[in-house]
């Protein structure tokens, strides 16, 4: 850029400092006793506060008071007027940190090298001089710090110079609560102490210059407010660690007078470049104007011992001394509370876990972040015998408490070390925060040249807080088809400029996983919209409870499968916006809280998904009614495959309770527990029977025989339910069974026998009508032939025990009672085994075996007739042997009309 004075270089100024100087500076800007590394020279981590070089151009090498006005007149800028340095105020300052400042300059020669970047005529208000100042080691020309500042010469314009470019603005985020707020009550001594650092401008001690310039008297150094805010940001958001700030700037907006109260507000933007997050801030006078505007800093996210976290609070904690950082851990099991400690709420976590947060000291050392290429080489190309770095140390393989010897892994490591041949790269938990470590990417080997063949990339659980580095990495890996970025904490996703401009960088990606990111649905849609060919999207464990409408984005016509497992949905209505995805085939909703198609209080109908949706996973939800199952075809007309295990209604069908509730009277129990059949076997058949278009349930194919058996079983259960209620309630029962008419047309309507109400005081109520049948056979073994079948009907008191019933049967058929066997024919068909979900869980097999043993102890099931079902499943006609004993006959059979088969032993 050309213009008056541009490029003019001031003579280099030698500068020096001692430890006493940096201690004074730290104290004057607000460093406290819990930051001993800034205020105590014997602290093992003694450090210079990063912005200290801002005072060196004033101080130079002197340990004495400096004549401020004389120093300002030391050199004249050619081509511009002589400006009156007695009427100058700071405009804006920016500082960049390249190397840590040593505690003392002893042993080295440091210089401040200054040059003019521009001189601008702002008309009547005045003129602006913009200067760049570098703190340089004169022996090797190494730059430690670069400062770009502007000085505003009040009412010294209209000299015909250029107006200059518009300044870049960094406004605070709108409608967002600050992430950090800190305050300072200034005093008349505030400026008097700060000026001892070398900035001896009389404006900050003598009221006369301030009155001449229209300020009404003494004002506090703009650079005091500037340095105080820098300290507050580093303490509250950077753990007081000088390594956690890279760049800092602010504009001087209005003066601060001694006695004013300063209030600083800072916002984390989530916009990250090369691992540095952009922070926006301002400083205002309480109840007055903004003193510092356009505040911006670049700072780092944190990782401790390999565990990622986000700083949510900085300040004091009741009952303790000093400052603490309140952090939210990415792994919620690592914390101790949710931001509330001993009844006091200090901050709120995004995670809803009660143990997601804890407090750590700001001085605790954090793990360093790294770029993609170093992380890649560390994992795939480093020597196994070398140190793997903090958080990535090689751990021995331990099995049952014994260290296993690795055999054959050297060959695998050699193969993986060929980075240009890698196709699957997994860098989960590698502390990555940026694509390249150096801002100048040309200084590093390009990612695309190191591993050009990568097709599956996992960048989960790293230090990314912006999607920008993801865009940068993928822009160099065009063959990537699967991208996983789970567990990262992306901030301000919607406003991220690099993601907003993305598109071609992800044009080859078919599968994207955004699990455990704690993102809002709008943010997930915004990210997914940048993937033009996306087919599979996973957004599990994001604490989603309600989806907002999906805007017009490409994935509504490309997405085939979406995974929303382990979120907080309670009804199908909560996911209604997914009906806009016309190509959707697979919908995964495992582990939510779904219990109804639509919330009861509203009249909103259940959503209807495209017929393209053929697979649905609703396992591990809270469905407790068969009405939900019956309504599934309404919402999913194309449904052919379903996973439904581990819902309350599946674990305990309790179908027959419906009739009992309607009749409002006790009925004979028909639950599967009493029948000795597993609940899931019965639930499987009821599911198959209720959903006529289903072809697969719980990963098992439904055969023709499976469906026939299930539908006949369901039909018999409905008939039994109808038998338990008066005829007047039949219609009400049938409204709960949508397939009754259809099944009756296929298999015929079953007989419904309703027993008349009998006064329990009458003798009739205490008698059971028993239909005995006896088949007389001759011969032995397979040669037996049926000679004669006899049937006798009689009535027996319920109170008779089994011995007396056998005695009566012996008399009826002329047989010795002790050589008889009585078998109660229930007339029901039961599933025996093999209908449960095949999850590979051995505990279910053990439960089945225990159930069989229990049945054998209580009753003996006689499989008079057996049908085979799917994959080893069986149906048997339920027949129960009435074993000898004192039990009353009425407790061994159901109802007042039963059939008993008599057999010879």
Secondary structure as GFF3:
##gff-version 3
##sequence-region A 1 905
A	DSSP	beta_strand	13	15	.	.	.	ID=ss1
A	DSSP	alpha_helix	19	28	.	.	.	ID=ss2
A	DSSP	alpha_helix	36	39	.	.	.	ID=ss3
A	DSSP	three_ten_helix	50	55	.	.	.	ID=ss4
A	DSSP	alpha_helix	56	59	.	.	.	ID=ss5
A	DSSP	alpha_helix	68	72	.	.	.	ID=ss6
A	DSSP	three_ten_helix	85	87	.	.	.	ID=ss7
A	DSSP	beta_strand	88	97	.	.	.	ID=ss8
A	DSSP	beta_strand	110	121	.	.	.	ID=ss9
A	DSSP	three_ten_helix	123	125	.	.	.	ID=ss10
A	DSSP	beta_strand	126	137	.	.	.	ID=ss11
A	DSSP	beta_strand	142	154	.	.	.	ID=ss12
A	DSSP	beta_strand	180	185	.	.	.	ID=ss13
A	DSSP	alpha_helix	190	194	.	.	.	ID=ss14
A	DSSP	three_ten_helix	195	197	.	.	.	ID=ss15
A	DSSP	three_ten_helix	202	204	.	.	.	ID=ss16
A	DSSP	alpha_helix	207	212	.	.	.	ID=ss17
A	DSSP	alpha_helix	222	237	.	.	.	ID=ss18
A	DSSP	three_ten_helix	242	244	.	.	.	ID=ss19
A	DSSP	beta_strand	245	252	.	.	.	ID=ss20
A	DSSP	beta_strand	261	273	.	.	.	ID=ss21
A	DSSP	beta_strand	276	285	.	.	.	ID=ss22
A	DSSP	beta_strand	290	299	.	.	.	ID=ss23
A	DSSP	beta_strand	302	304	.	.	.	ID=ss24
A	DSSP	beta_strand	307	316	.	.	.	ID=ss25
A	DSSP	beta_strand	323	329	.	.	.	ID=ss26
A	DSSP	three_ten_helix	332	334	.	.	.	ID=ss27
A	DSSP	beta_strand	340	341	.	.	.	ID=ss28
A	DSSP	beta_strand	344	345	.	.	.	ID=ss29
A	DSSP	beta_strand	357	361	.	.	.	ID=ss30
A	DSSP	beta_strand	370	371	.	.	.	ID=ss31
A	DSSP	alpha_helix	372	380	.	.	.	ID=ss32
A	DSSP	beta_strand	398	399	.	.	.	ID=ss33
A	DSSP	beta_strand	402	403	.	.	.	ID=ss34
A	DSSP	alpha_helix	409	416	.	.	.	ID=ss35
A	DSSP	three_ten_helix	419	421	.	.	.	ID=ss36
A	DSSP	beta_strand	424	426	.	.	.	ID=ss37
A	DSSP	beta_strand	432	434	.	.	.	ID=ss38
A	DSSP	three_ten_helix	441	443	.	.	.	ID=ss39
A	DSSP	alpha_helix	447	450	.	.	.	ID=ss40
A	DSSP	beta_strand	456	458	.	.	.	ID=ss41
A	DSSP	alpha_helix	468	475	.	.	.	ID=ss42
A	DSSP	beta_strand	482	484	.	.	.	ID=ss43
A	DSSP	alpha_helix	497	500	.	.	.	ID=ss44
A	DSSP	three_ten_helix	504	506	.	.	.	ID=ss45
A	DSSP	beta_strand	511	513	.	.	.	ID=ss46
A	DSSP	alpha_helix	521	528	.	.	.	ID=ss47
A	DSSP	beta_strand	536	538	.	.	.	ID=ss48
A	DSSP	three_ten_helix	554	557	.	.	.	ID=ss49
A	DSSP	beta_strand	561	563	.	.	.	ID=ss50
A	DSSP	three_ten_helix	572	580	.	.	.	ID=ss51
A	DSSP	beta_strand	586	588	.	.	.	ID=ss52
A	DSSP	beta_strand	615	617	.	.	.	ID=ss53
A	DSSP	alpha_helix	626	635	.	.	.	ID=ss54
A	DSSP	beta_strand	641	643	.	.	.	ID=ss55
A	DSSP	alpha_helix	648	651	.	.	.	ID=ss56
A	DSSP	alpha_helix	657	663	.	.	.	ID=ss57
A	DSSP	alpha_helix	672	675	.	.	.	ID=ss58
A	DSSP	alpha_helix	679	690	.	.	.	ID=ss59
A	DSSP	beta_strand	696	697	.	.	.	ID=ss60
A	DSSP	beta_strand	700	701	.	.	.	ID=ss61
A	DSSP	alpha_helix	704	723	.	.	.	ID=ss62
A	DSSP	three_ten_helix	727	729	.	.	.	ID=ss63
A	DSSP	alpha_helix	730	734	.	.	.	ID=ss64
A	DSSP	alpha_helix	740	747	.	.	.	ID=ss65
A	DSSP	three_ten_helix	763	766	.	.	.	ID=ss66
A	DSSP	beta_strand	767	778	.	.	.	ID=ss67
A	DSSP	three_ten_helix	781	783	.	.	.	ID=ss68
A	DSSP	beta_strand	785	797	.	.	.	ID=ss69
A	DSSP	alpha_helix	802	813	.	.	.	ID=ss70
A	DSSP	three_ten_helix	817	819	.	.	.	ID=ss71
A	DSSP	beta_strand	820	831	.	.	.	ID=ss72
A	DSSP	alpha_helix	842	858	.	.	.	ID=ss73
A	DSSP	beta_strand	866	868	.	.	.	ID=ss74
A	DSSP	three_ten_helix	870	872	.	.	.	ID=ss75
A	DSSP	beta_strand	874	881	.	.	.	ID=ss76
A	DSSP	three_ten_helix	889	891	.	.	.	ID=ss77
A	DSSP	beta_strand	897	904	.	.	.	ID=ss78
###
